[in-house]
């Protein structure tokens, strides 16, 4: 059974597309067609930007108080939350995320993030009053930046969208959101929730599109800021465009994070944390700690344990609650991951996985794969694979472990594992990364999330994010 969509959500209306081009949505586990939707063009993006600009200029949204905007956001949250199960099902079918992951993260965490920002809106204060050397006082305040172009990836399409929508709405911005071609159906559920909640027309606009229309949106003269989550390669292109236009941009990009196992690590505790810290969403998570750094004194023990763990994971249909590892999000992405596995077989020792499951002949599956005897300079240790592939790297000392962890172009996530959490925290402080976990890893609402180096710029999930959607203005009151 397939679900067809025939319109875009623009200006508070369901609008016919400008062309007859369409996306076909495929179930990643079965390779069956599960839906179709129109593909946005430059003309559709123009219409969406115009609607967002009109809403910013004339709807009163930008001039509403944060508390008034927060009330709208709370209704929006409730409308999304009641669609949580349908959202999780849509995401898992399209990108292969195990339903055991999509229910809590896409169906529950995502609206929770919006609720978090709605609560912040209630507390959002007025201007900061500062002393003036030449006059009475200076008022420092944030004003909404304007129209935001948000480019959403396929791996966590709902939570990453709402973690842009939330702070933008608090700030008083309007938005054009471009979902990835691989995960389109879920975006319609969010748009329907916005309509039900009475989000003012034009404040939020959804146009699924591919790269060409996305590039048009990013460079559009009616856009004031870009918020992007995706690959580092795409992020560099977007950064160049925004740099030329002197346009603010937030970039949450790739990663090649390290999980440092200290000498006193409880290996069973580490294995229990691998599904969220190193192999979340079939390995299709930017912050995954896919470089496992183990002390030489326990290296063989760690490799053996990881190999056994990988072989124990159930690979299967993403919609099966018993599945640990689902398929890759597309056939092209499976090919990419398998290409890296082929490289790894030349660079290191394969100790688990490395192929496709023997018991299925459909779906874009890759076995959980473990490589041992990996040198940190190898491609499988330096390049983002974005699949269920871990590289186990030996180290001599804690200083050596930190050196290896920091020997990367990326700096997004990472973790440190030890029976002594205080000592692990000391080591975490030495890791060059925007975020690091101690004896586990999971981003937390209220704490800034984002990367350094080739992992991007800017932060999400926190109060600090709101300022990225504002311009700072100083008003000098002389008397």
DOVO-759503 format. One line per 10 residues: number of its first residue (from 1); their letters; for each residue x, y, z of N, C-alpha, C. Coordinates in steps of 0.1 Angstrom, whole numbers. Each point is the difference from the previous one (the first is absolute). Layout:
BEGIN
NUM	A	X/Y/Z/X/Y/Z/X/Y/Z ~ ...
END
This chain:
BEGIN
1	XXXXXXXXXX	8/-12/0/-8/12/0/9/12/0 ~ -3/10/-9/8/12/-1/-8/12/4 ~ 7/10/4/-6/13/4/5/11/-9 ~ -9/6/-8/4/11/-9/-3/13/6 ~ 9/9/-2/-2/14/4/2/9/-13 ~ -8/10/-1/-1/7/-13/2/15/2 ~ 3/5/12/1/14/2/12/4/9 ~ 3/13/1/10/5/10/-8/8/10 ~ 6/2/12/-6/9/10/7/13/0 ~ -7/10/-6/6/13/-3/-10/11/4
11	XXXXXXXXXX	4/9/9/-9/11/4/-13/-5/6 ~ 1/-11/8/-12/-5/7/-10/-7/-9 ~ 4/-3/-12/-9/-6/-10/8/-13/-6 ~ -9/-9/-4/6/-11/-8/0/3/-15 ~ 12/3/-5/2/6/-13/5/-10/-10 ~ -6/1/-12/4/-9/-11/15/3/-4 ~ 8/-10/-4/13/3/-4/1/6/-13 ~ 12/6/-3/2/8/-13/3/-10/-11 ~ 4/-12/3/3/-10/-11/-6/-13/3 ~ 1/-10/-9/-5/-13/2/10/-10/5
21	XXXXXXXXXX	12/5/4/10/-9/5/-3/-5/14 ~ 3/-13/2/-4/-6/13/11/-9/5 ~ 0/-1/14/8/-10/7/-7/-13/2 ~ 7/-11/-2/-6/-13/4/7/-4/13 ~ -8/-3/10/5/-4/13/0/-15/1 ~ 12/-6/4/2/-14/1/2/-5/14 ~ -6/-11/4/2/-6/13/14/-6/0 ~ 9/5/9/14/-4/0/2/-15/4 ~ -10/-5/7/1/-14/4/-5/-10/-11 ~ -10/4/-8/-6/-9/-10/2/4/-14
31	XXXXXXXXXX	5/12/-3/1/6/-13/-13/2/-7 ~ -11/0/7/-13/2/-6/-3/15/0 ~ -8/5/-10/-4/13/0/-11/3/11 ~ 3/10/8/-10/3/11/-6/14/-2 ~ 4/7/-10/-7/13/-2/7/8/-11 ~ -7/11/-4/6/10/-9/-4/14/5 ~ 8/9/-5/-2/14/4/6/9/-11 ~ -5/12/-1/5/9/-10/14/5/4 ~ 8/2/-11/14/5/2/0/15/-2 ~ 5/8/10/0/14/-1/10/5/-10
41	XXXXXXXXXX	-3/11/-7/9/7/-9/3/14/5 ~ 8/7/-8/4/14/4/-13/8/1 ~ -10/-2/-9/-12/8/1/-8/-3/13 ~ 0/-12/5/-6/-4/12/7/7/12 ~ 13/0/-1/8/7/11/-3/15/0 ~ -1/6/-12/-3/14/0/-13/3/7 ~ -10/-9/-3/-13/2/6/1/-1/15 ~ 7/-10/5/2/-2/15/7/11/6 ~ 11/5/-6/7/11/6/-9/13/0 ~ -8/2/-11/-9/11/0/-10/-1/11
51	XXXXXXXXXX	-5/-12/3/-10/-1/11/6/2/13 ~ 13/-5/2/7/2/13/3/15/2 ~ 3/7/-11/3/15/1/-12/7/3 ~ -11/-3/-6/-13/7/3/-4/-2/14 ~ 2/-13/5/-4/-3/14/9/8/10 ~ 13/1/-4/9/7/9/-3/15/1 ~ -4/6/-12/-3/14/-1/-13/4/5 ~ -11/-8/-2/-13/5/2/-9/-9/10 ~ 4/-12/4/-9/-8/8/0/4/14 ~ 10/7/5/1/3/14/8/-10/8
61	XXXXXXXXXX	4/-10/-7/8/-11/7/13/6/5 ~ 8/8/-8/12/5/5/-1/10/11 ~ -12/6/1/-2/10/11/-7/-5/12 ~ -5/-13/-1/-6/-6/12/10/-2/11 ~ -5/0/12/9/-3/11/4/-15/0 ~ 12/-3/6/4/-14/0/-10/-9/7 ~ -7/5/10/-10/-8/7/-12/-3/-10 ~ -4/10/-8/-10/-3/-10/4/-10/-10 ~ 12/1/-4/5/-10/-10/1/-14/7 ~ 4/0/13/1/-12/7/-13/-7/2
71	XXXXXXXXXX	-11/7/1/-13/-6/1/-4/-7/-13 ~ 4/6/-12/-2/-7/-13/8/-12/0 ~ 12/1/4/9/-12/0/-5/-11/8 ~ -6/3/11/-5/-11/9/-12/-7/-7 ~ -8/7/-7/-11/-7/-8/7/-8/-11 ~ 10/5/-6/7/-7/-11/6/-13/6 ~ 6/1/11/6/-12/7/-10/-11/2 ~ -12/4/5/-10/-9/3/-5/-7/-13 ~ -1/8/-11/-5/-6/-12/10/-10/-6 ~ 13/3/2/11/-9/-4/0/-13/8
81	XXXXXXXXXX	-1/2/13/1/-11/9/-11/-11/-2 ~ -12/5/-4/-11/-10/-2/2/-8/-13 ~ 10/5/-9/3/-7/-12/13/-8/2 ~ 5/-1/12/13/-6/3/2/-14/-6 ~ -10/-8/1/1/-14/-5/1/0/-15 ~ -9/8/-6/1/1/-15/13/6/-5 ~ 5/9/7/13/6/-4/11/-10/1 ~ 1/-8/11/10/-10/2/-1/-11/-11 ~ -12/-4/-3/-3/-10/-11/5/5/-13 ~ -3/13/-3/4/6/-13/15/1/-1
91	XXXXXXXXXX	7/4/10/14/1/0/7/-13/-1 ~ -4/-10/7/6/-13/0/-2/-7/-14 ~ -12/2/-6/-2/-6/-13/9/6/-10 ~ 2/13/1/8/7/-11/15/-1/2 ~ 5/2/12/15/0/1/6/-12/7 ~ -9/-10/5/6/-12/6/3/1/14 ~ -4/11/7/3/2/14/-8/-11/8 ~ 6/-8/8/-8/-10/8/-12/7/8 ~ -11/-6/-1/-12/7/7/3/2/15 ~ 8/-9/6/3/2/14/8/13/2
101	XXXXXXXXXX	6/5/-10/7/13/1/-9/12/-5 ~ -7/-2/-11/-8/11/-5/-12/4/9 ~ -5/-10/8/-11/4/9/5/10/11 ~ 11/-3/7/4/9/10/6/13/-5 ~ 8/-1/-11/7/11/-5/-7/9/-10 ~ -7/-6/-10/-8/8/-9/-14/2/4 ~ -6/-10/7/-14/2/4/-2/7/13 ~ 10/0/9/-1/6/13/10/11/3 ~ 13/-3/-2/10/11/2/-2/12/-9 ~ -5/-2/-12/-1/11/-9/-11/10/5
111	XXXXXXXXXX	-12/-4/3/-9/10/5/4/5/14 ~ 7/-9/7/6/5/13/9/12/-1 ~ 8/-1/-11/9/11/-3/-8/13/-3 ~ -11/-1/-7/-8/12/-3/-6/5/13 ~ -5/-9/8/-5/4/13/10/7/9 ~ 12/-5/-1/11/6/8/2/15/-4 ~ 0/3/-13/1/13/-5/-12/9/3 ~ -12/-7/0/-12/7/4/1/5/14 ~ 5/-8/9/2/4/14/11/11/1 ~ 10/-1/-8/10/11/0/-7/13/-4
121	XXXXXXXXXX	-9/0/-10/-6/12/-4/-7/7/11 ~ -6/-7/9/-8/6/11/10/8/9 ~ 12/-4/1/10/6/9/9/10/-8 ~ -2/1/-13/8/9/-8/-2/14/4 ~ 11/7/5/-1/13/6/1/11/-10 ~ -1/12/5/1/12/-8/15/4/-2 ~ 3/12/-4/14/4/-3/9/0/13 ~ 12/-2/-3/10/1/10/4/14/2 ~ -2/6/12/3/14/2/14/1/5 ~ 9/7/-7/14/2/4/3/14/2
131	XXXXXXXXXX	10/3/8/4/14/2/6/6/-12 ~ -1/13/-1/5/8/-11/10/10/5 ~ 11/1/-7/11/10/4/-4/14/-4 ~ -8/2/-10/-3/13/-6/-15/4/2 ~ -8/-9/4/-14/3/1/-7/-7/12 ~ -13/-2/-1/-7/-5/11/2/-15/1 ~ -2/-8/-11/1/-14/1/0/-6/-15 ~ 4/-13/-1/-1/-6/-13/-9/-13/2 ~ -9/-1/-10/-8/-11/0/5/-10/-11 ~ 3/-12/4/5/-10/-9/-10/-11/-2
141	XXXXXXXXXX	-5/-2/-12/-11/-9/-2/1/-8/-13 ~ -6/-11/0/0/-9/-12/-13/3/-8 ~ 2/1/-13/-11/1/-10/0/-12/-9 ~ -11/-5/-5/0/-12/-9/8/3/-12 ~ 8/-10/-4/8/2/-12/-8/1/-13 ~ -12/-6/0/-8/1/-12/-5/-14/-5 ~ 2/-2/-13/-4/-12/-7/12/-10/1 ~ -3/-12/5/10/-10/1/-2/-12/-10 ~ 10/-4/-6/0/-12/-9/6/-11/8 ~ -8/-11/3/5/-11/8/1/-12/-9
151	XXXXXXXXXX	11/-6/-1/3/-12/-9/1/-12/10 ~ -9/-10/-2/-2/-11/9/6/-12/-5 ~ 8/-8/7/5/-13/-5/-10/-11/1 ~ 4/-12/-5/-9/-11/0/2/-9/13 ~ 11/1/7/2/-10/11/-8/2/12 ~ -3/13/5/-9/3/11/-9/12/-5 ~ -8/-3/-10/-7/12/-7/-9/8/9 ~ -7/-6/10/-9/7/8/7/8/11 ~ 8/-8/8/6/7/11/10/11/-4 ~ 7/-2/-11/9/11/-5/-8/11/-6
161	XXXXXXXXXX	-11/-2/-6/-8/11/-5/-6/8/12 ~ -5/-6/10/-6/7/11/10/7/9 ~ 12/-5/0/11/7/7/5/12/-7 ~ -5/3/-12/2/12/-7/-13/9/1 ~ -11/-7/-1/-13/7/1/-2/7/13 ~ 4/-8/11/-3/5/14/7/14/2 ~ 13/1/-1/7/13/3/-4/11/-10 ~ -3/-4/-12/-4/10/-10/-13/6/4 ~ -9/-8/4/-14/5/4/1/8/13 ~ 8/-4/9/2/9/12/5/13/-4
171	XXXXXXXXXX	10/1/-9/6/12/-4/-9/9/-8 ~ -11/-6/-6/-9/8/-8/3/-1/-15 ~ 7/-10/-4/4/-2/-15/-12/-7/-7 ~ 1/0/-13/-8/-8/-8/9/-10/-8 ~ -5/-11/-5/9/-10/-6/-5/-6/-12 ~ 9/-5/-9/-2/-9/-11/8/-12/3 ~ -6/-12/2/7/-12/3/0/-9/-13 ~ 12/-5/-3/2/-9/-11/4/-14/6 ~ -10/-9/0/3/-14/4/9/-7/-10 ~ 7/-10/4/8/-8/-9/-10/-9/-9
181	XXXXXXXXXX	4/-2/-13/-8/-9/-8/-3/-13/5 ~ 9/-5/9/-2/-14/5/-10/-1/11 ~ -3/11/7/-9/0/11/-10/12/-1 ~ -10/-2/-8/-10/10/-4/-13/-1/8 ~ -4/-13/1/-14/-2/6/-2/5/14 ~ 11/-1/8/-1/5/14/-2/15/0 ~ 6/8/-10/-2/14/0/-14/5/-2 ~ -8/-8/-7/-14/3/-2/-8/-1/14 ~ 4/-10/8/-6/-1/13/3/12/9 ~ 12/5/-1/3/12/8/-7/12/-5
191	XXXXXXXXXX	-1/2/-14/-8/11/-5/-14/-1/3 ~ -6/-12/0/-14/-1/5/-2/4/14 ~ 10/-3/8/0/4/15/0/15/1 ~ 9/7/-8/1/14/0/-14/7/-4 ~ -6/-6/-10/-13/5/-4/-10/-2/11 ~ -1/-12/6/-9/-2/10/2/9/12 ~ 12/3/3/4/8/12/-3/15/-2 ~ -3/4/-12/-2/14/-3/13/8/-1 ~ 11/-6/-3/12/8/-3/-3/10/-11 ~ 2/13/2/-4/10/-10/5/-4/-14
201	XXXXXXXXXX	-8/3/-10/3/-3/-14/13/6/-4 ~ 9/-8/-6/13/5/-5/11/-1/10 ~ -3/-2/13/11/-1/10/9/-13/-3 ~ -7/-11/-4/7/-12/-3/-5/-5/-13 ~ 10/-3/-9/-4/-5/-14/9/-12/-3 ~ -6/-10/-6/7/-12/-3/0/-3/-15 ~ 12/-2/-6/2/-3/-14/10/-11/-2 ~ -3/-12/-1/10/-11/-2/6/3/-14 ~ 13/-2/0/7/3/-13/14/-7/0 ~ 6/0/-11/14/-5/-1/10/11/0
211	XXXXXXXXXX	13/-3/-3/11/9/2/-2/13/-8 ~ -4/-1/-13/-1/12/-8/-9/10/6 ~ -12/-4/3/-10/9/6/5/5/14 ~ 7/-9/7/6/4/13/10/10/-1 ~ 9/-1/-10/10/10/-3/-7/14/-3 ~ -10/-1/-8/-8/12/-3/-5/7/13 ~ -5/-8/9/-6/5/12/12/7/9 ~ 11/-7/1/11/5/8/5/13/-5 ~ 0/2/-13/5/13/-6/-11/10/-2 ~ -12/-3/3/-11/9/-3/1/13/7
221	XXXXXXXXXX	-2/11/-7/2/13/5/-10/3/11 ~ -11/-7/1/-10/2/11/3/-8/12 ~ 11/-7/1/3/-8/12/11/8/8 ~ -2/0/13/9/8/9/9/-9/8 ~ -3/-13/1/9/-9/8/-2/-14/-6 ~ 11/-8/1/-1/-14/-4/3/-9/12 ~ -8/-11/3/3/-10/10/1/-13/-7 ~ 11/-6/0/3/-13/-7/5/-11/9 ~ -5/-12/-2/6/-12/5/2/-10/-11 ~ 12/-5/-1/3/-9/-11/15/-3/-1
231	XXXXXXXXXX	4/-4/-11/14/-4/-2/10/13/0 ~ 12/-3/4/10/10/0/3/6/-14 ~ -1/-9/-10/2/5/-14/-10/10/-4 ~ -13/-4/3/-11/10/-4/1/12/9 ~ 4/-1/12/2/11/9/10/10/-5 ~ 11/-5/-5/10/9/-6/-6/9/-11 ~ -8/-7/-9/-6/8/-11/-9/10/5 ~ -8/-3/10/-10/9/6/8/12/7 ~ 10/-4/7/8/11/7/6/10/-11 ~ 4/-5/-11/6/9/-10/-11/9/-5
241	XXXXXXXXXX	-12/-5/-3/-11/8/-5/-4/11/10 ~ -1/-5/13/-4/10/10/11/10/3 ~ 12/-5/-1/11/10/2/0/11/-10 ~ -2/-4/-13/0/10/-10/-12/10/2 ~ -11/-5/5/-12/8/2/0/7/14 ~ 11/-3/8/0/5/14/-13/-3/7 ~ -4/-13/-2/-12/-5/6/3/-9/12 ~ -6/2/11/2/-9/12/-3/-14/-4 ~ 7/-9/6/-2/-15/-3/4/-8/12 ~ -8/-10/3/3/-10/10/2/-13/-7
251	XXXXXXXXXX	11/-7/3/4/-12/-7/2/-12/10 ~ -8/-10/0/2/-12/8/4/-11/-10 ~ 13/-4/0/5/-8/-11/4/-14/5 ~ 10/-6/-7/4/-14/3/8/-2/12 ~ 4/-12/2/8/-3/12/8/-13/-2 ~ 10/-2/8/7/-13/0/5/-1/15 ~ -9/-1/9/3/1/14/7/-12/5 ~ 7/2/11/7/-11/7/-6/-3/13 ~ -1/-13/3/-4/-6/13/12/-5/6 ~ 5/7/11/12/-3/7/-3/-10/11
261	XXXXXXXXXX	5/-12/0/-2/-9/11/13/0/8 ~ -1/4/13/11/1/9/4/-14/6 ~ 11/-1/6/5/-13/5/-10/-7/9 ~ -8/8/8/-9/-7/9/-14/-1/-5 ~ -2/1/-13/-13/0/-6/-8/-13/4 ~ -12/1/2/-9/-12/1/-5/-2/-14 ~ 5/-11/-6/-3/-2/-14/-15/-3/-2 ~ -6/-7/9/-15/-3/-1/-8/13/0 ~ 5/10/8/-7/13/1/2/7/-13 ~ 12/-1/-6/2/7/-13/-9/-7/-11
271	XXXXXXXXXX	0/-13/0/-9/-7/-10/-14/4/1 ~ -5/2/12/-14/4/2/-2/14/-5 ~ 11/8/-1/-2/14/-5/3/2/-15 ~ 5/-11/-6/4/1/-14/-13/4/-9 ~ -11/-6/2/-12/4/-8/-3/14/-1 ~ 2/8/11/-3/14/-1/13/9/-2 ~ 12/-5/4/12/8/0/8/-2/-13 ~ -1/-12/-6/8/-3/-11/-7/-5/-13 ~ -12/-5/2/-7/-6/-11/-15/3/-1 ~ -3/12/5/-14/5/0/-5/1/-15
281	XXXXXXXXXX	-13/-4/-1/-6/1/-13/7/-7/-11 ~ 4/-12/2/8/-8/-10/13/6/-4 ~ 5/8/10/13/7/-3/-2/13/-8 ~ -12/4/-3/-3/11/-8/-3/12/9 ~ 10/3/9/-1/11/9/13/8/0 ~ 0/13/-1/12/8/-2/10/-1/12 ~ -5/-2/12/8/1/12/5/-14/4 ~ -4/-11/-6/4/-13/4/15/-1/2 ~ 4/-7/11/14/-3/3/4/-12/-7 ~ 3/1/-13/4/-11/-8/14/-4/0
291	XXXXXXXXXX	9/8/6/14/-3/3/0/-5/15 ~ 2/-12/2/1/-5/14/15/-2/4 ~ 4/8/9/14/1/5/2/-9/12 ~ 7/-10/-1/2/-10/11/15/-1/4 ~ 2/-1/14/14/-1/4/6/-14/-5 ~ 13/0/-3/6/-12/-5/-1/-11/10 ~ 0/3/13/0/-10/10/-13/-8/0 ~ -11/6/-6/-13/-7/-1/-6/0/-14 ~ 9/2/-9/-4/1/-14/-7/-12/-5 ~ 6/-12/2/-6/-12/-5/-13/-3/6
301	XXXXXXXXXX	-2/3/13/-12/-1/7/-11/8/-6 ~ 3/13/-3/-10/9/-5/-4/-4/-14 ~ 10/-4/-9/-4/-4/-13/-9/-13/0 ~ 4/-9/8/-8/-12/1/-15/3/5 ~ -1/9/10/-13/3/5/-8/7/-10 ~ 6/10/-7/-7/7/-11/-5/-9/-11 ~ 9/-9/-4/-3/-9/-11/-12/-9/4 ~ 0/-5/12/-11/-8/5/-13/8/1 ~ 1/12/4/-11/9/2/-7/3/-14 ~ 9/3/-10/-5/3/-13/-8/-12/-6
311	XXXXXXXXXX	6/-12/2/-6/-12/-5/-14/-3/7 ~ -2/5/12/-12/-3/7/-11/9/-3 ~ 2/11/-7/-10/10/-3/-10/-5/-11 ~ -13/2/2/-9/-5/-10/-2/11/-11 ~ 3/-5/-12/-1/9/-12/-13/-4/-7 ~ -9/10/-2/-13/-3/-6/-8/12/-3 ~ -13/-2/-3/-9/10/-4/-1/11/11 ~ 1/12/-5/0/12/10/-12/1/8 ~ -11/-5/-5/-13/1/7/-2/-12/10 ~ 9/-9/1/-1/-11/9/6/5/14
321	XXXXXXXXXX	-8/0/10/5/5/13/13/-8/5 ~ 2/-12/-4/11/-8/4/13/3/-7 ~ -1/8/-11/12/4/-8/10/9/7 ~ 13/-4/0/10/9/5/6/9/-11 ~ 2/-6/-12/6/7/-11/-8/-1/-12 ~ -5/11/-5/-8/0/-12/8/2/-13 ~ -6/3/-11/7/2/-12/6/14/-1 ~ 9/2/-10/4/13/-4/-11/8/-6 ~ 1/12/-1/-12/9/-4/-3/-1/-15 ~ 10/-4/-8/-2/-1/-14/10/-10/-6
331	XXXXXXXXXX	-3/-5/-12/9/-9/-7/14/7/-2 ~ -1/13/-4/12/7/-3/9/1/13 ~ -7/3/11/8/1/13/5/-14/4 ~ -7/-11/-2/6/-13/2/12/-2/-8 ~ 0/4/-13/11/-2/-8/12/8/5 ~ -2/12/6/10/8/5/6/-7/12 ~ -8/-5/9/5/-7/12/8/-13/-4 ~ -5/-7/-9/7/-12/-5/13/3/-6 ~ 1/12/-6/12/4/-6/11/2/11 ~ -4/6/11/9/2/11/4/-13/6
341	XXXXXXXXXX	-10/-10/1/4/-13/6/10/-7/-9 ~ -1/2/-13/10/-6/-9/14/7/2 ~ 0/13/3/12/7/3/6/-5/13 ~ -9/-2/10/5/-5/13/6/-14/-1 ~ -5/-8/-9/6/-14/-1/14/1/-5 ~ 4/11/-7/13/1/-4/9/7/10 ~ -6/8/9/8/8/10/1/-7/14 ~ -9/-9/3/-1/-5/14/-5/-14/0 ~ -3/-6/11/-4/-14/2/-15/0/3 ~ -8/-6/-9/-14/-2/2/-2/-11/11
351	XXXXXXXXXX	-8/4/10/-2/-10/11/-15/-3/2 ~ -9/8/-7/-14/-3/1/-7/7/-12 ~ -10/-6/-5/-8/6/-11/7/1/-13 ~ -2/11/-6/7/3/-13/-8/-3/-12 ~ -12/-5/1/-8/-4/-11/-15/4/2 ~ -8/-7/-8/-15/2/2/-5/-12/7 ~ -11/1/7/-6/-11/8/-4/-11/-10 ~ 3/-12/4/-2/-12/-8/-15/-4/-1 ~ -8/5/9/-14/-5/0/-10/10/-6 ~ 5/9/-8/-9/10/-6/5/3/-14
361	XXXXXXXXXX	-9/1/-10/4/4/-13/-7/13/-5 ~ -5/7/10/-5/13/-4/2/10/12 ~ 0/13/-3/3/10/10/15/3/-1 ~ 4/12/5/13/5/-2/8/-2/13 ~ 2/-13/3/7/-4/13/15/-1/-2 ~ 7/3/11/14/-2/2/2/-6/14 ~ 8/-11/1/2/-6/13/8/10/9 ~ -3/0/13/9/7/9/14/-5/-1 ~ 10/9/-2/13/-4/-5/11/6/10 ~ 9/-8/4/11/4/9/13/-3/-7
371	XXXXXXXXXX	9/11/0/14/-2/-5/9/2/12 ~ 10/-9/1/11/1/10/13/3/-7 ~ 10/3/8/14/3/-5/-1/12/-9 ~ -8/10/4/-2/12/-9/10/11/4 ~ 6/6/-10/9/11/2/-8/13/-1 ~ 2/10/8/-9/11/0/2/9/-13 ~ 11/-3/-7/1/8/-13/-7/-7/-11 ~ -6/-11/2/-7/-7/-11/-13/7/-4 ~ -5/-3/-11/-12/7/-5/-12/-4/9 ~ -1/-13/4/-11/-3/8/0/6/14
381	XXXXXXXXXX	12/5/4/1/8/13/-2/15/-2 ~ 2/5/-12/0/14/-2/-12/5/-7 ~ -7/-8/-8/-11/4/-8/-14/-5/6 ~ -10/9/-1/-13/-4/5/-7/-11/-9 ~ -2/-11/6/-6/-11/-8/-16/1/1 ~ -5/3/12/-14/2/2/-8/-13/-2 ~ 6/-11/6/-7/-13/0/5/-7/12 ~ -5/-13/2/3/-8/12/14/-6/0 ~ 10/9/-1/14/-5/-2/9/7/11 ~ 6/-8/8/9/5/11/14/-4/-3
391	XXXXXXXXXX	10/9/3/14/-2/-1/6/0/14 ~ 7/-11/4/6/-1/13/15/3/-1 ~ 4/10/7/14/6/-1/7/-2/13 ~ 12/-6/0/7/-1/13/8/13/4 ~ 1/2/13/9/11/4/9/-4/12 ~ 10/7/2/10/-3/10/-3/6/14 ~ -4/12/0/-2/7/13/-12/10/-2 ~ -5/5/11/-11/9/-1/4/13/-8 ~ 12/4/1/4/12/-9/-1/-4/-14 ~ 4/-13/-3/0/-5/-14/-15/-1/-5
401	XXXXXXXXXX	-9/-4/9/-14/-1/-3/-6/13/-4 ~ 4/10/8/-5/14/-3/5/5/-13 ~ 13/-3/-2/6/4/-13/-7/-6/-12 ~ -3/-13/1/-6/-7/-11/-15/6/-2 ~ -7/2/12/-13/5/-1/-1/13/-7 ~ 10/9/3/1/13/-6/6/1/-14 ~ 6/-12/-4/5/0/-14/-11/-3/-10 ~ -8/10/-2/-12/-2/-9/-3/14/-5 ~ -6/0/-12/-5/13/-6/-13/4/7 ~ -6/-10/7/-13/3/6/1/2/15
411	XXXXXXXXXX	-11/5/5/-1/3/15/-14/2/4 ~ -9/-11/-1/-14/1/4/-3/-7/13 ~ 3/-13/1/-4/-7/11/12/-7/6 ~ -3/-11/7/11/-8/6/-5/-4/14 ~ 8/-10/6/-3/-5/13/12/-5/7 ~ 0/0/13/11/-6/8/-6/-9/10 ~ 5/-12/2/-5/-11/8/9/-4/10 ~ -4/0/13/9/-4/11/-9/-3/13 ~ 6/-8/9/-7/-2/12/1/12/9 ~ 9/9/-3/2/13/7/-6/11/-8
421	XXXXXXXXXX	-12/4/2/-6/10/-9/7/14/1 ~ 5/3/12/7/13/2/12/0/-9 ~ 8/-11/0/12/0/-8/-4/0/-15 ~ -11/-7/-4/-5/0/-13/-3/14/-5 ~ -6/8/9/-4/14/-3/12/8/-2 ~ 11/-2/7/12/7/-2/6/-3/-14 ~ -1/-12/-4/4/-4/-13/-9/6/-11 ~ -13/0/3/-9/6/-10/3/15/-3 ~ 4/7/10/4/14/-1/11/2/-10 ~ 8/-10/-2/12/1/-9/-4/-4/-15
431	XXXXXXXXXX	-12/-5/-2/-4/-4/-13/-5/12/-8 ~ 5/2/-12/-4/12/-8/-13/-4/-7 ~ -11/4/6/-13/-3/-5/-11/9/6 ~ -10/2/-8/-11/9/6/-8/-7/11 ~ 0/-13/0/-7/-8/10/8/-13/3 ~ 0/-4/13/6/-13/4/-9/-6/11 ~ -2/-13/-1/-7/-7/11/10/-7/9 ~ -5/-2/12/8/-8/10/-8/-12/4 ~ 5/-12/-3/-7/-13/2/-14/0/-7 ~ 0/5/-12/-12/0/-7/0/13/-9
441	XXXXXXXXXX	-10/1/-9/-2/12/-8/-14/1/-5 ~ -6/11/3/-13/4/-6/-2/15/2 ~ -2/7/-11/-2/15/1/-12/3/10 ~ 1/11/7/-10/3/10/-5/14/-3 ~ -14/1/0/-6/13/-1/5/9/11 ~ 3/12/-4/5/10/10/15/2/-1 ~ 7/-10/-6/15/1/-1/3/2/-15 ~ 9/9/-3/3/3/-14/6/-12/-7 ~ -5/-3/-12/4/-11/-8/5/6/-14 ~ 12/-4/-4/6/4/-12/15/-3/-1
451	XXXXXXXXXX	6/3/-11/14/-4/-2/10/11/-2 ~ 13/-4/0/11/9/-4/7/-7/-12 ~ 10/8/-5/7/-5/-12/-9/-3/-11 ~ 1/-11/-7/-8/-4/-12/-14/-5/4 ~ -3/0/13/-13/-4/5/-10/12/1 ~ 4/12/-4/-9/11/-2/2/12/10 ~ -10/8/0/0/12/9/-15/3/4 ~ -1/5/13/-13/2/6/-4/-11/9 ~ -10/2/8/-5/-9/9/-15/-1/0 ~ -5/-12/3/-15/-3/1/-3/-6/13
461	XXXXXXXXXX	-13/-2/3/-5/-7/12/1/9/13 ~ 2/13/-1/3/7/12/-5/15/-1 ~ 0/7/12/-4/14/-1/9/8/-9 ~ 13/-3/0/10/7/-8/-4/0/-15 ~ -8/-10/-4/-4/-1/-14/-9/11/-5 ~ -8/6/9/-9/10/-4/7/12/-6 ~ 12/4/6/7/12/-5/5/-2/-14 ~ 1/-12/-5/4/-2/-14/-11/4/-10 ~ -12/2/6/-12/4/-8/-4/14/2 ~ 10/8/6/-3/14/4/12/8/-5
471	XXXXXXXXX	-3/13/-3/10/10/-1/0/8/13 ~ 12/3/4/2/8/13/0/15/-3 ~ -8/7/7/-1/14/-2/3/8/13 ~ 8/10/-1/3/9/12/-8/13/-3 ~ -8/4/10/-7/13/0/6/9/10 ~ 7/10/-4/7/10/9/-10/10/5 ~ -4/0/12/-10/10/5/9/11/7 ~ 0/12/-6/9/10/4/-6/8/12 ~ -14/1/0/-6/8/11/-14/-5/2
END
